[in-house]
Amino acid sequence: SEKQKFLTATNQLIGKVLLRAQPKIQNHTINKGIATSGAACFSFLRVDFAMTEAIEPYIYEINEFPFANTKGHLGDVQRKAYRELF
């Protein structure tokens, strides 16, 4: 279906962006120690995207969700994920 094709293309596009960004993010001054130590950390990201006339995804930007300890900003996605982790 067109919906499934769009969802697949969207997931592939987001995956490509994140994989290509990973080396730069790991080498950033703030993250370099974390990456070098082998520790793992993660952020929740929000992708702002649109659909072209050809039913292809187009990414405007990728933003980080507020931190889980930011009062009043903990969303259902983060709440469920943190419950599974801790």
N, C-alpha and C positions, 0 to 999 in steps of 0.2 A: 504494500500500500504506500501511497505518497507520504503518509504520516510516518511510517516506519523508516522509509528512506531518509526523510528529513531528520529524524531522531538519530539515526546511525551516522549521517553526515555531520551532525552537530557534535556528537560524542567524539568522532574522529578528529574534527577540527580543534576542539578544546584539548584533547589529548596531545595533539601535535604542538600546540602553543605551550602547554605546560612542560612537555619533554624538552623542547628547544630552550625554554627559559631556565630549566633546572641548573645547568652549569653556572650561569651568571648569578642566579640566586645563591647557590652554594658558596661562590667565591666572594660574595658581598661581605664587607667588613663585619657586619653584625652576625652573619651566619657562618662564617668561615670556621670558627672554633667548633661549632656544633657539627658541621659536616666532617671536619678533620677527626673529631673524637669518635665518630661513628654513631653518635646519638641520633635519635629520630625525633622530629617534631613536625607538626603540621598546622595548617591554618584552614579555616573554612573560607571558600572563595565564592563570590557571586559573579556570574557572567551576564553582562548586558549584551543582548544580541538581537538581531532582526532576521527577517526572511526576505530574500530577493524575489523578484517576479518569477525566477526560474526555480523557486522553492529550494534555494540553497541558503545555509546559515551564513550570517555576517556578524562578526564580533565587533562591538563598539569598544568595550573595555572589560577588564577583569578587576574586580575590587575585593578586598578582604572584608569579611564580615567583622563586626565588632568582636572584641575578645569576650570570652565567656564570663569574665569577671566584671564586665561593664554593666552596671546596674540597669535593669530595664531593657536590655538589648538581647538577652538570650532567647534565641528562637527555638522552635520545635526541633529543627534539624540538629542544632548543637546540643540541645538537652538530651535527645535520644542517643546521640553519639557518645557524649560524656557518660551517660548512664551505662552504656555497653563497656566503655573503657575502665571506669572506676567503680 
